[in-house]
Structure formats: structure tokens, C-alpha cells
Amino acid sequence: MADDWGQSVRLKHLYAGRAGLHLLIGEEGQIQGSAQQSQYSLLEIRAVGPGCVVIRGVATARFLCIEGNGRLYSSVRITCRLFVLLSY
């Protein structure tokens, strides 16, 4: 995939209400939660299909990925499992 996917992009700070934390992708790629918004919690969200999005940290340019068991991690390349199914 090229950098310009030709689709609308949303910049958001994702907030987990139950945990009370903002999701962030840290400087070295670690996935964490923070009570405060920061440059590392600003995420780029791109729709890539019905109910599917790709999420990338703006400050780190790392993609949010998820393993089969639900563990989150980040990657600098689109070689990981990136698509997150959303329920509305």
C-alpha cells in the first residue's frame, strides 16, 4: 500500500472509557494508555473497507496491530494484522 491511500483520514485521540485512558503508540513503539492526551496519543484513522480501519500513530508513524489473542503491538510496516472490525 502506498502512503496516499486516496481516502479520508481522521485524526483522533482514542479514549477507552472503561479504563479511563487514551491509547498511545510510544516513541519506541510500545502500546500504552495515558490519562492525558499527548503527541503520542494522536492517531490517524483511515477507512480501508466496510467496517475496517487502519490506525497509525502520527508522532511515530507506526501502525497499530493486533495479534490473534487480542494483544496490541505496533509496526513500522504494513506487514502486520492491521484491520480492526468495528461494530456500530
SULJO-V821533 format. One record per pair of residues at least 12 apart in sequence whose C-alpha atoms are under 6 Angstrom apart, sorted by the first residue. I is the first residue (numbers start at 0). GAP is how many residues later the second one is. Records with the same first field share a line. If there is no record, write none. Layout:
# SULJO-V821533
I = GAP ; GAP
This chain:
# SULJO-V821533
8 = 36 ; 37
9 = 34 ; 35
10 = 32 ; 33
11 = 30 ; 31
12 = 28 ; 29
20 = 12 ; 13 ; 14
21 = 12
22 = 18
23 = 16 ; 17
24 = 15 ; 32
25 = 14
28 = 45
30 = 42
38 = 20
39 = 19
41 = 16
42 = 13 ; 14 ; 15
43 = 12
50 = 34 ; 35
51 = 31 ; 32 ; 33
52 = 30 ; 31
53 = 28 ; 29
61 = 12 ; 13 ; 14
62 = 12
64 = 16 ; 17
65 = 15
